[in-house]
């Protein structure tokens, strides 16, 4: 499928307030990268939407439209900063990404996200398999009333999109995303690429390694929050890498890909995702990088992941 995007700004709703990107790692269940948008008709974002650490494993809604096979993640490295994915010489190849028209209906939004996920798979599959990970596609759920193994869907004022590592499924609730992002393609691509970044972390063993480091830390403690920020900022960087891989190819122009990176600036300081400056910096780092090695937030100075 192909489409031509003219005057992208015409379909983007006005946002009087920035959107905040919030997330939390759950040691037992994996990562839930929660994105909450504080925009028009939205209450101010306060804190983090936390799935219950004791969520029942088989608390699952009806199967999502696209559900991946359950495949174990790579054996976690003791140090997430030493993951083979972050080795020198590892690089994403350019991907020609053809996308259908982005629409607000369930059918059109699912088709757009599914096509974009195929592009994300094409970009990340080679480097993941090359570095020893067992690749599986991410699942997709766009219903706003879905439950996951990471807990029930957070309230609309708490979360707009998230990734459940226990299932390998990206949750992109249609009504919420269309309300806050309109039909602005760069923003939808940025959100999806960030959530897929958590899928990359899951497959590579990074999430499990992070969970091991979190074991014994008090919820909300400085140590846990720093680990969460390192994971979330790496997902920003991975999103930037993908946007660079598709920039100027197929239906995604360089300008549109750059706009997706710029959309990370529509945020606020967060104790789970870092300062606005760092959120933008890591997305831009990925966009300008040669490969995932530049996204090693685990060895970055504390100030760079504050």
C-alpha positions in Angstrom: 0.0 0.0 0.0 1.1 3.5 -0.7 0.0 7.0 0.1 1.0 10.5 -0.4 1.1 12.9 2.6 0.6 16.6 1.8 0.5 19.4 4.4 0.9 17.1 7.3 0.2 19.9 9.8 -3.4 20.2 8.4 -4.4 17.0 10.1 -2.6 17.5 13.4 -4.8 18.8 16.3 -3.7 21.8 18.3 -2.1 20.8 21.6 -2.1 23.5 24.2 0.0 21.4 26.6 2.9 19.1 25.8 2.5 15.3 26.1 4.3 13.5 28.9 5.9 10.1 28.3 5.6 7.9 31.3 6.7 4.3 32.0 7.7 1.8 34.6 9.6 -1.5 34.6 7.9 -4.3 36.4 10.5 -6.8 37.6 8.4 -9.9 37.2 6.3 -9.0 34.1 8.8 -7.1 32.0 8.4 -3.6 30.8 5.3 -1.5 30.4 6.3 1.6 28.5 3.3 3.8 29.2 2.7 6.9 27.2 0.3 9.4 28.6 -0.6 12.5 26.7 -1.4 15.7 28.6 -3.1 17.7 25.9 -6.5 19.2 25.0 -9.3 17.7 27.0 -6.9 15.8 29.1 -6.2 16.1 32.8 -2.7 17.0 33.9 -0.5 14.0 34.1 0.6 13.2 37.6 2.8 10.3 38.4 2.9 6.9 36.6 0.3 4.4 35.8 1.5 1.3 37.6 0.3 -2.1 36.6 0.0 -4.4 39.7 3.2 -6.4 40.4 0.8 -9.2 41.3 -1.1 -9.2 38.1 -2.6 -12.6 37.4 -0.7 -14.2 34.5 -3.8 -15.4 32.7 -5.7 -12.2 33.0 -5.9 -11.7 29.3 -8.6 -10.3 27.1 -9.8 -11.9 23.9 -6.9 -12.5 21.6 -5.7 -9.3 19.9 -6.0 -8.8 16.2 -2.3 -9.7 15.8 -0.8 -12.0 18.5 2.8 -13.1 18.3 4.0 -16.6 19.2 5.4 -16.9 22.7 9.2 -17.0 22.2 11.6 -16.7 25.0 13.9 -13.7 25.1 17.7 -14.0 24.6 19.7 -15.0 27.6 20.1 -11.8 29.5 23.6 -10.3 29.9 24.5 -9.7 33.5 25.1 -6.1 32.4 22.5 -4.7 30.0 25.2 -2.3 28.8 27.2 -5.3 27.5 24.3 -6.7 25.4 25.6 -7.9 22.0 23.0 -5.7 20.3 25.1 -2.7 21.4 28.3 -3.9 19.9 30.3 -1.9 17.4 29.6 -2.6 13.8 25.9 -3.5 14.4 23.7 -1.3 12.2 20.2 -1.1 10.9 19.8 -1.3 7.2 17.7 1.1 5.3 14.1 0.0 4.9 11.6 1.1 2.2 8.4 1.6 4.1 5.1 1.9 2.2 2.2 2.8 4.4 -1.6 2.9 3.8 -3.6 6.1 4.4 -3.8 6.9 8.1 -7.4 7.1 9.2 -9.3 7.3 12.5 -11.5 4.2 12.1 -10.4 0.9 13.6 -9.9 -0.7 10.2 -7.7 2.1 8.9 -5.7 2.6 12.1 -5.0 -1.1 12.4 -3.9 -1.3 8.8 -1.5 1.7 9.3 0.0 0.3 12.5 0.3 -3.2 11.0 2.1 -1.9 8.0 4.4 0.2 10.2 5.1 -2.8 12.4 6.1 -4.7 9.3 8.7 -2.0 8.6 9.9 -2.1 12.2 10.3 -5.9 11.9 12.3 -5.4 8.7 14.6 -2.9 10.3 15.2 -4.8 13.6 15.0 -8.5 12.7 18.4 -8.7 11.0 20.4 -7.0 13.8 18.5 -9.0 16.5 19.2 -12.4 14.9 22.7 -11.3 14.0 23.4 -10.7 17.7 21.9 -13.9 19.0 18.3 -13.0 19.8 15.4 -15.2 18.8 13.1 -12.9 16.8 9.3 -12.8 17.1 7.0 -10.2 15.8 5.3 -7.8 18.3 1.6 -8.2 18.7 -0.8 -5.3 18.3 -4.0 -4.4 20.2 -5.9 -1.2 19.4 -9.0 -1.7 21.6 -9.3 0.8 24.4 -11.0 -1.7 26.8 -8.4 -4.5 26.6 -6.7 -6.1 29.5 -3.2 -7.6 29.5 -1.0 -9.9 31.5 0.6 -6.7 32.8 -2.7 -5.6 34.4 -5.9 -3.9 33.4 -5.8 -1.0 30.9 -4.8 2.2 32.8 -7.3 5.0 32.9 -7.5 7.4 30.0 -5.9 10.2 32.1 -3.0 7.9 33.0 -2.0 6.2 29.8 -2.4 6.2 26.1 -0.1 3.5 24.8 2.1 0.8 26.3 4.0 -2.4 25.7 3.5 -5.5 27.8 6.7 -7.6 27.9 4.9 -10.6 29.4 3.0 -10.9 26.1 5.1 -9.2 23.6 2.1 -7.0 22.6 2.0 -3.3 21.9 -1.2 -1.6 23.1 -2.2 1.4 21.0 -5.8 2.2 22.1 -7.5 3.8 19.1 -9.8 6.4 20.6 -7.1 7.8 22.9 -4.5 8.1 20.2 -6.8 9.6 17.6 -8.0 12.1 20.2 -4.6 13.3 21.3 -2.6 12.8 18.1 -5.2 13.4 15.5 -4.0 12.0 12.1 -0.5 13.4 12.4 1.6 10.6 11.0 5.0 11.5 12.6 3.6 11.4 16.1 1.9 8.0 15.5 5.1 6.6 14.1 7.2 8.0 17.0 4.9 6.5 19.6 4.8 3.1 17.9 8.6 3.1 17.3 9.2 3.9 21.0 6.9 1.0 22.1 8.6 -1.3 19.6 11.9 -0.2 21.2 10.7 -2.0 24.3 10.0 -5.1 22.2 13.6 -4.9 21.0 14.8 -4.7 24.6 12.6 -7.8 25.5 13.9 -9.9 22.6 17.5 -9.0 23.2 17.4 -9.9 26.9 17.8 -6.3 28.1 14.5 -6.2 30.0 15.3 -9.4 31.9 18.7 -8.1 32.7 17.2 -4.8 33.9 14.6 -6.7 36.0 17.4 -8.6 37.7 19.1 -5.3 38.6 15.8 -4.0 40.0 15.3 -7.0 42.2 15.4 -5.9 45.8 15.0 -2.2 45.0 12.1 -0.4 46.6 9.4 0.8 44.1 9.9 4.4 43.4 13.4 4.5 44.9 16.1 6.6 43.2 17.8 3.4 42.0 14.7 1.9 40.5 13.8 5.2 38.8 17.2 5.6 37.3 17.1 2.1 35.8 13.6 2.9 34.4 14.9 6.0 32.8 17.8 4.2 31.3 15.4 1.7 29.7 12.9 4.4 28.5 15.6 6.7 27.1 17.1 3.8 25.2 13.6 3.2 23.7 13.6 6.8 22.5 17.0 6.2 20.9 15.9 3.0 19.3 12.9 5.0 17.9 15.3 7.5 16.4 17.3 4.7 14.8 14.2 3.3 13.1 13.1 6.7 11.9 16.5 7.2 10.3 16.3 3.8 8.7 13.1 4.6 6.9 13.8 8.3 6.2 13.7 9.2 2.5 12.6 5.8 1.5 9.1 4.6 0.4 6.4 6.8 1.7 8.4 8.4 4.6 10.3 11.4 3.6 13.3 12.7 5.5 11.2 15.6 6.6 8.5 13.4 8.0 11.0 11.1 9.8 12.7 14.2 11.3 9.3 15.5 12.4 8.8 12.2 14.2 12.0 12.8 16.1 11.0 16.3 16.8 7.8 15.1 18.3 9.7 13.8 21.3 10.1 17.5 22.3 6.3 17.6 23.0 7.0 16.3 26.4 7.7 17.3 30.0 10.2 16.4 32.6 9.5 12.9 34.1 11.1 11.0 36.9 10.6 7.8 34.8 11.5 9.1 31.3 14.0 11.8 32.2 14.2 15.5 31.6 12.7 16.9 28.4 16.3 17.7 27.3 17.4 14.1 27.7 14.3 12.6 26.1 14.9 14.7 23.0 18.7 14.1 23.1 18.4 10.4 23.0 15.8 10.4 20.2 18.1 12.6 18.2 21.1 10.5 19.1 19.4 7.5 17.5 18.4 9.4 14.5 22.0 10.5 13.8 23.7 7.3 14.9 25.3 4.5 12.8 23.8 1.8 15.0 22.5 0.7 18.4 25.9 1.1 20.1 25.1 4.8 20.3 22.0 3.9 22.4 23.9 2.5 25.3 22.1 4.4 28.0 23.4 1.9 30.5 26.9 3.2 30.5 25.9 6.9 30.1 26.7 9.3 33.0 23.9 9.8 35.4 23.4 13.4 34.2 22.6 12.1 30.7 19.8 9.9 32.0 18.4 12.3 34.7 
